[in-house]
Amino acid sequence: MTWVGVFLAALGLLVAAEVSEADKGALVVWHPSKPRVGDVAWILVKDVIDTASVEGSVDGKPLTFFPYAGGHAALFGIDLDMKPGSHIWRVGVVEPGREPRSAQGTIKIVRRDFRVERLTLPNTMVDLDPETERRAVAEGKQLAALYRTITPERIWRGKFTTPIGTTKAAMGFGARRIINGQPRAPHSGSDYSAPKGTPVIAANGGKVVLVAEFFFPGRLVILDHGLGLHTAYFHLDTIAVAEGERVERGQTLGTVGATGRATGPHLHFGAQVAGARVDPASLLGLSLSD
Ligand SMILES: [Zn+2]
């Protein structure tokens, strides 16, 4: 290499360094900037063409991006058991005709204190015989596998709608449950109390990926909205959709019941992003607008 070559190479490094420094502040925006445990946050990578390849992760867990607002966005679900504090994110962009860009930083996750709920249920619903226990565990695993499925197509659009026509607020997301005196798994959804027979509707466009009758959730419908986002509707009395069917936002999925482990008629509404159990209220308040 000539001295001129060395000089140009050094200049190139300098320019590249400057570009990546300048990009660092501008490439990525988090919404909200300080999300809480249980929130659905989203990250926007700005100024990226639709056909670019965008990758990213939080704590090494991959994000799934889609074209949005002149850039690419990805949902990030903050599981109800995720540790508050700083978590490392990384993003990389490869676009035709442009230098690859990358950035990394930390996102601060704010703690949230969940209620402790004490419930009394019939012992047959809590202390399971071995066969029922095996059934419940197998059903739990089937649901967990479904929630981790990342379908590459984005089916949801715009705002998410409340899955039931009620003015009563949903209750109990994240509650640490003590059932018949024993600590149990935290409550991973939100409960709407409503009379039996009240219609239950799809929170957004999606595909029906499971219709079943399981031990704890009772009659249930799971929707896959694409890109790792799922919503769940439990304890239904009747079901009006079939597996494999596409549904629109607001379409009737079934009616409120008290099937499975339920103390009375209510809708248990759950939401998961790539297997992270998130507060459905946060999904309903999502600030993405298309
Ligand atoms: Zn529930």
Residues whose N, C-alpha, C, O or C-beta is under 5 A from the ligand:
A	BS01	ZN	G189 S190 D191 H268
